[in-house]
């Protein structure tokens, strides 16, 4: 094979390789010489412009390109500049709309190459720009939703530093977004909530689920570091890879709701006191009768000193018993006024409440069994509200046993929660009513003998304590109410 043939074959191979590489470029590419003729073009350009090699190669640029583009972009002069200076021009915007065709947007670069030529590279960015505009539209919409919300909406990083703070948060707290950004969220909460916020952030990161809690938000309108009571929902905030990078926190002002709940609880409490009145009167009448008898003996002249002492001691003991009953009753009646979450011994709450209803149970020939083997089970809550829950449950159970029976109360610790069961041997709950018994104004009592708010209030209070309440029953076989509460961390 001659040298000329080898050179010819090498040139064919080089041209084939050159065209293959050019066609492999995903952008549109034109090679233009110093006379502004198109030397070659890749397949991407030919497809996009709907041209072929015959009417493109070795043709003036003015024939290949729409004149409107050349006029508006000064493309020919830019190519001459690159040919003269041998310095590239990069990332220039080009917009083109053909008749009947949607607008297209390109970014182009002009690169100097050997043999007095330039490479014109054009990237169609129409879809990317449309996508970015859609993203910006969605972002503006979401921002508008957050800013228009009447609830507090804020976000933090995993350390609890505030990232965003919406208009409702600014209005309620009196602090602008610029004042709180980068600050720790707990700095704007009631004193002592730092641990709550930090533990909640760790919880949502570990469990990958939302968490609800309540504490006060400090505002310029309150004093003594007592804030407006807010119900907070902490939710994990994810990045593009599904990793938790912070928290979205939504808060709702509970002031008006708490006022209404307080009125409802107090109303229900008065109803419970009315139910217990008969049993309490009976229980107080007994020590008064003993006191009366002992006092009559003391009035006699022929009573010796030892008997007088016994009568005096009986009077004192029964007065203390009656006083304890009244004191327990008064404590129950006024406990709704206290709504501050503290450490509460649930065993003591169950014991005190059982003692309050025991008098009523005796009148109706019902045996109360308190099967709580621990002395102390700590939970976080309001003792008075928890007592009201169990008072309602115990009285409902007693009312379900008009012919007598037994009321059994148990409390057991399961993992990080305590489960309290209130079991009666009464008439039971119809299957169709089980899903509705916690609804407001749902009652099976005769007209005029029940408000239908008792179990609804119980449900609300248990939710406030981050717990759950449900019922199990079969008609004619009694009922079991199951209350689950989270144990106090570290108990």
Protein Blocks (a to p, Z undefined) as FASTA:
>chain_A
ZZklmmmmmmmmmmmmmmmmmmmpmbdcddddfkopafbdcfklmmmnopafklmgopaf
klmpcfklmmmnommmmmmmmmmnopacehiacddddehiacddddddddddehhiacdd
dddfklmmmmmmmmmmmmmmmmmmmmmpmbdcddddfkopafbdcfklmmmnopafklmg
opafklmgcehilmmmmmmmmmmmmnopacddddddddfkbghhiacdddddddddddfk
opafbdcdddddfklmmmmmmmmmmmmmmmmmmmmmmmmmmmmmmmmmmmmmmmmmmmpm
kbcfklmmmmmmmmmmmmmmmmmmmmmmmmmmmmmmpccdcdddfklmmmmmmmmmmmmm
mmnopacddddfbfbdcddddfklmmmmmmmmmmmmmmmmmngpadddddddehjaccdd
dddfbebpafklmmmmmpghiafbdehiaghlmmmmmmmmmmmnopacdddddehiapad
dddddddehZZ
